[in-house]
Amino acid sequence: MIKAFFKIQYCVFLILISWSTAAQVLSIDREIESDSIKNKWLHSVDFSLSSDKLKKNLLDVNSRIETTRFFTNDYVLVGSANNELTLNGNDVLQNEGYVQLRYRDNDKRQWSDESYVQYQWNDALGMEYRQVLGSNLRMRIFDRKGIDLYSGLGVFYEKERWNWSGVDDLVLSTNPNVLNRDLYRLNHYWKFAYALNENLDISAVSYFQFPLNGNFTNMRWYWDLKTNLKISKKTSFVIHYDHTYDNYRLVPIAKYYYSIDFGVQVKW
């Protein structure tokens, strides 16, 4: 019992010290999910909505869709999409999201490869798009009933376009042209999942991403954490938090951003 406690503490410590493309916690990364899936397909939808009547109607919608196909070779193909939209009347205050396709081992192998492609945007910050194509070598640190820890190391290609809409007026360039960049990045991550009981589980993924050029030390650091509280067999209450630290952006905006939302997940 004491050894198990210290192992859990050690795992939490690893996650905290290693808090990106928008890499996300997948439904199959949950301990409760991965231990109970028997079908060829798994679908899940996360949804949250809030509305306030101010001078105009303020509407905030956050939705995430994920579909997983399980293959007989113990690999999975995961397609996911996310969109966060905030409207103040007819004015769009925030529109960000991603579409991702990932092929990886279904937590059966000590060592495995995983590949992914992603398209991402964030209008509020000025990121018109970010296109990503990459691959990792994935390693299982341990995987036992109710708890697991995985790590990965790889390289991805990133192509992005930014405008100046997210920049403070005081620091706007005198010639604010659209900026483009493409580069390779070294990618390292930790993924942790723990089921406290059959009704409550947490899962987290944490990424270090280093540009493979003269700015190697200017990393991007992304952390994604989900807490799931089971309401019924197919429904859960979800608390989601993520943050990004990036001091190697194309335009002079803040280095650190975070978001937190509360919603409901339905799976089938």
Buried (B, 14 or more C-beta within 10 A) or exposed (E): EEEEEEBBEEBBEBBEEBBBBBBBBBBBBBBBBBEEBEEEEBEBBBBBEEEEEEEEEBBBBBBBBBBBEBEEEEBBEBEBBBBBBBBBEEEEBBBBBBBBBBBBBBBEBEEBBBBBBBBBBBBBBBBBEBBBEBBBEBBBBEBEEBBBBBBBEBEBBBEBBBBBBBBEEEEEEEEEEEBEBEBBBBBBBBBBBBBEEEEBBBBBBBBBBBBEEEEEEBBBBBBBBBBBEBEEEEEBBBBBBBBBBBEBBBBEBEBEBEEEBEBBBBBE
